[in-house]
């Protein structure tokens, strides 16, 4: 059995024991269950951002979001807690890489225990323009209160507190 798909539907291919005989049916997402998988994911190890200017990105993420810069094997990354954002310079991406690596195409949500009013005060003092918020949204583990702004590549940055 093989599964392909997205959150809307999955295609299930059942191959019969006889060669070259194949039946296919679309499995609605409501019928899909992760126990059908041959393996389970444990966590996200890192995320890659393709950027126009690595130094500008490092300045923003360290000064505004308090991340730590790291260089490993000549490649630049940013860390916070146990998470890593790897930075690829547009036009100089190591292989393999995304099919269309593009600065400004990310939408990232970061959770903080710092009260959102303090976050707003801090980023405003740094002259970071708040694009939206505070607003209530749904996070991965429940309701969140969020504020939105942009990084130097125009990626959407969301900072949130769980409610």
RODO-2510 file (C-alpha; in nm, 4 decimals, decimal comma):
residues 163
     n   res          X          Y          Z
     1     x     0,0000     0,0000     0,0000
     2     x     0,1155     0,3529    -0,0713
     3     x    -0,0316     0,6839     0,0426
     4     x     0,0047     1,0245    -0,1170
     5     x    -0,1866     1,3381    -0,0481
     6     x    -0,2474     1,6486     0,1519
     7     x    -0,4878     1,7523     0,4237
     8     x    -0,7836     1,7347     0,1861
     9     x    -0,7515     1,3805     0,0563
    10     x    -0,5143     1,0911     0,0186
    11     x    -0,4725     0,8481    -0,2668
    12     x    -0,4488     0,4869    -0,1622
    13     x    -0,2951     0,2481    -0,4130
    14     x    -0,3600    -0,1189    -0,3446
    15     x    -0,1424    -0,3447    -0,5571
    16     x    -0,2789    -0,6960    -0,6128
    17     x    -0,0491    -0,9972    -0,5962
    18     x    -0,0850    -1,0308    -0,9730
    19     x     0,1618    -0,8075    -1,1608
    20     x     0,0373    -0,4890    -1,3296
    21     x    -0,3034    -0,4923    -1,1589
    22     x    -0,3717    -0,1850    -0,9508
    23     x    -0,6815    -0,0337    -0,7883
    24     x    -0,6888     0,3228    -0,6605
    25     x    -0,9361     0,5089    -0,4462
    26     x    -0,9295     0,8500    -0,2876
    27     x    -0,9354     0,8285     0,0902
    28     x    -1,0977     1,1336     0,2536
    29     x    -0,8793     1,2968     0,5176
    30     x    -1,1433     1,2020     0,7778
    31     x    -1,0675     0,8315     0,7150
    32     x    -0,6900     0,8722     0,7300
    33     x    -0,5046     0,7768     1,0486
    34     x    -0,1314     0,8030     1,1186
    35     x    -0,1245     0,4342     1,2206
    36     x    -0,1323     0,3622     0,8448
    37     x     0,2216     0,4988     0,8202
    38     x     0,5305     0,2782     0,8243
    39     x     0,7047     0,5277     1,0568
    40     x     0,6186     0,8123     1,2932
    41     x     0,7729     1,1589     1,3085
    42     x     0,9118     1,2646     1,6460
    43     x     0,9908     1,6333     1,6000
    44     x     1,1003     1,9022     1,3574
    45     x     1,4812     1,9228     1,3681
    46     x     1,5358     2,2506     1,1831
    47     x     1,3773     2,4890     0,9387
    48     x     1,5613     2,6591     0,6516
    49     x     1,5052     3,0214     0,5551
    50     x     1,6399     3,1415     0,2227
    51     x     1,7404     3,5026     0,2778
    52     x     1,8592     3,7960     0,0672
    53     x     2,1199     3,9028     0,3250
    54     x     2,2425     3,6629     0,5928
    55     x     2,3966     3,9377     0,8073
    56     x     2,0723     4,1407     0,8089
    57     x     1,8772     3,8287     0,9053
    58     x     2,1186     3,7458     1,1866
    59     x     2,0947     4,1033     1,3165
    60     x     1,7139     4,0910     1,3163
    61     x     1,6706     3,7481     1,4730
    62     x     1,9351     3,8113     1,7415
    63     x     1,8364     4,1693     1,8300
    64     x     1,4578     4,1436     1,7966
    65     x     1,3910     3,7796     1,8872
    66     x     1,6930     3,7029     2,1069
    67     x     1,8193     3,4053     1,9061
    68     x     2,1811     3,2952     1,9179
    69     x     2,3919     3,2929     1,5990
    70     x     2,5814     2,9722     1,5229
    71     x     2,8294     2,8880     1,2463
    72     x     2,8862     2,5202     1,1732
    73     x     3,0913     2,4005     0,8754
    74     x     3,0800     2,7555     0,7372
    75     x     2,6994     2,7675     0,7401
    76     x     2,5042     3,0211     0,9450
    77     x     2,2150     2,9270     1,1730
    78     x     2,0117     3,0762     1,4544
    79     x     1,9133     2,8837     1,7652
    80     x     1,6675     2,9293     2,0501
    81     x     1,5936     2,6591     2,3051
    82     x     1,6278     2,3312     2,1164
    83     x     1,5218     2,4822     1,7825
    84     x     1,7345     2,5854     1,4845
    85     x     1,6704     2,8105     1,1860
    86     x     1,9284     2,7501     0,9138
    87     x     1,9994     3,0406     0,6814
    88     x     2,0696     2,9954     0,3110
    89     x     2,1891     3,2853     0,0988
    90     x     1,9628     3,3321    -0,2038
    91     x     2,1414     3,2063    -0,5149
    92     x     2,3999     3,0117    -0,3117
    93     x     2,1832     2,7413    -0,1541
    94     x     2,3592     2,4120    -0,0771
    95     x     2,2114     2,1056    -0,2447
    96     x     1,9682     1,9555    -0,2079
    97     x     1,7389     2,2512    -0,1467
    98     x     1,3786     2,3571    -0,1976
    99     x     1,2591     2,3641    -0,5576
   100     x     1,1973     2,7396    -0,5444
   101     x     1,3955     2,8830    -0,2510
   102     x     1,2527     3,2296    -0,2021
   103     x     1,3208     3,4996     0,0567
   104     x     1,0015     3,6257     0,2162
   105     x     0,7924     3,3135     0,1625
   106     x     0,7793     3,1947     0,5259
   107     x     0,5095     3,2419     0,7875
   108     x     0,6533     3,1522     1,1299
   109     x     0,4855     3,1449     1,4700
   110     x     0,6997     3,1592     1,7833
   111     x     0,5568     3,0964     2,1300
   112     x     0,6821     3,2968     2,4280
   113     x     0,5988     3,2922     2,7964
   114     x     0,6753     3,6662     2,8117
   115     x     0,3446     3,8557     2,8297
   116     x     0,2495     3,9799     2,4838
   117     x     0,2171     4,3398     2,6066
   118     x     0,5875     4,3308     2,7014
   119     x     0,6758     4,1865     2,3593
   120     x     0,4786     4,4647     2,1892
   121     x     0,6521     4,7305     2,4005
   122     x     0,9968     4,5841     2,3266
   123     x     0,9597     4,5464     1,9484
   124     x     0,8014     4,8919     1,9258
   125     x     1,1057     5,0388     2,1051
   126     x     1,3213     4,8693     1,8391
   127     x     1,1114     5,0434     1,5711
   128     x     0,9695     4,7166     1,4406
   129     x     0,6346     4,7877     1,2763
   130     x     0,3554     4,5709     1,4178
   131     x     0,1437     4,4679     1,1221
   132     x    -0,1461     4,3099     1,3113
   133     x    -0,2556     4,2215     1,6597
   134     x    -0,2907     4,1411     1,9242
   135     x    -0,5473     3,8913     1,7924
   136     x    -0,6721     3,5524     1,9070
   137     x    -0,5830     3,2548     1,6858
   138     x    -0,5567     2,8769     1,7030
   139     x    -0,2113     2,7394     1,7786
   140     x    -0,0843     2,3836     1,7571
   141     x    -0,1867     2,3112     2,1173
   142     x    -0,4751     2,5502     2,1766
   143     x    -0,5840     2,9123     2,1614
   144     x    -0,3139     3,1768     2,1319
   145     x    -0,2966     3,5562     2,1413
   146     x    -0,0643     3,6839     1,8668
   147     x     0,1079     3,9880     1,7253
   148     x     0,2530     4,0005     1,3715
   149     x     0,5460     4,1795     1,2087
   150     x     0,7965     4,1193     0,9271
   151     x     1,1637     4,0258     0,9154
   152     x     1,4075     4,1912     0,6683
   153     x     1,2981     3,9523     0,3893
   154     x     0,9291     4,0237     0,4592
   155     x     0,8671     3,6810     0,6138
   156     x     0,5650     3,7011     0,8423
   157     x     0,6692     3,6634     1,2056
   158     x     0,4035     3,5804     1,4631
   159     x     0,4803     3,6012     1,8346
   160     x     0,2200     3,4427     2,0596
   161     x     0,1159     3,3440     2,4099
   162     x    -0,1017     3,0421     2,4799
   163     x    -0,4228     3,1473     2,6522
***
